[in-house]
Amino acid sequence: QVQLVQSGAEVKTPGASLKVSCKASRDTFTGYYLHWLRQAPGQGLEWMGWINPKSGGSDYAHNFMGRVSFTRDTSISTAYMEINSLTSDDTAVYYCARDRDYQLLRFCFDPWGQGTRVTVSS
Amino acid sequence: QSALTQPASVSGSPGQSITFSCTGTYSDVGAYNSVSWYQHHPGKAPKLMIYEVSNRPSGVPDRFSGSKSANTASLTISGLQAEDEANYYCSSYSTSTTLVVFGGGTKLTVL
């Protein structure tokens, strides 16, 4: 069973940028789409977009277009999510999650990373 | 405010059956058989419990089942156990600008 291991908690000031990593434990990294999601305190889950680790192609939810970018390094089976111009509204737990089916985009997330807690505060 | 509507909390006793609802629109739940359910114990990674409305991933007990009628999806847990106490989220593919929408989650308390 693949595991996704994310980078540790971050504290950022408003206006700063954030980069979160997500490392897959097995060699199937390039076979599955990878999604990023977040959950703000007391809120539900919010989908941010996906990256195809094989091609590097990506797509973003409307709310995040222009402020978020997804990249990957296939040599170390790691995906990255970078978000710019942070505000307090970006305080959340950020998750990476693999799409369920091999080489298909199903928007069904399994498994998930353990989450990265991000606090944006002055 | 979440796109899909879930009750905030549900409770039940061990051994009982309980059903969660997830109400969307003709643009999401009603349009596609792409409803998923996730179990989330606070501080842990969410876990997929049901996909494509009614399918269980391997390893998920058959006490968990899913269904859909029109714009409302449902998750049923039969034979409730203490370890089932968690938050449950539904999601669906959507024709909106946000391709995936979630419910606000239902907190299950096992009495």
Boltz contact constraints between the chains, C-beta under 6 A:
constraints:
  - contact:
      token1: [A, 44]
      token2: [B, 2]
      max_distance: 6.0
  - contact:
      token1: [A, 44]
      token2: [B, 102]
      max_distance: 6.0
  - contact:
      token1: [A, 44]
      token2: [B, 104]
      max_distance: 6.0
  - contact:
      token1: [A, 44]
      token2: [B, 105]
      max_distance: 6.0
  - contact:
      token1: [A, 45]
      token2: [B, 89]
      max_distance: 6.0
  - contact:
      token1: [A, 45]
      token2: [B, 102]
      max_distance: 6.0
  - contact:
      token1: [A, 47]
      token2: [B, 100]
      max_distance: 6.0
  - contact:
      token1: [A, 61]
      token2: [B, 98]
      max_distance: 6.0
  - contact:
      token1: [A, 62]
      token2: [B, 97]
      max_distance: 6.0
  - contact:
      token1: [A, 62]
      token2: [B, 98]
      max_distance: 6.0
  - contact:
      token1: [A, 107]
      token2: [B, 93]
      max_distance: 6.0
  - contact:
      token1: [A, 107]
      token2: [B, 100]
      max_distance: 6.0
  - contact:
      token1: [A, 108]
      token2: [B, 36]
      max_distance: 6.0
  - contact:
      token1: [A, 108]
      token2: [B, 51]
      max_distance: 6.0
  - contact:
      token1: [A, 110]
      token2: [B, 48]
      max_distance: 6.0
  - contact:
      token1: [A, 112]
      token2: [B, 45]
      max_distance: 6.0
  - contact:
      token1: [A, 112]
      token2: [B, 46]
      max_distance: 6.0
  - contact:
      token1: [A, 114]
      token2: [B, 45]
      max_distance: 6.0
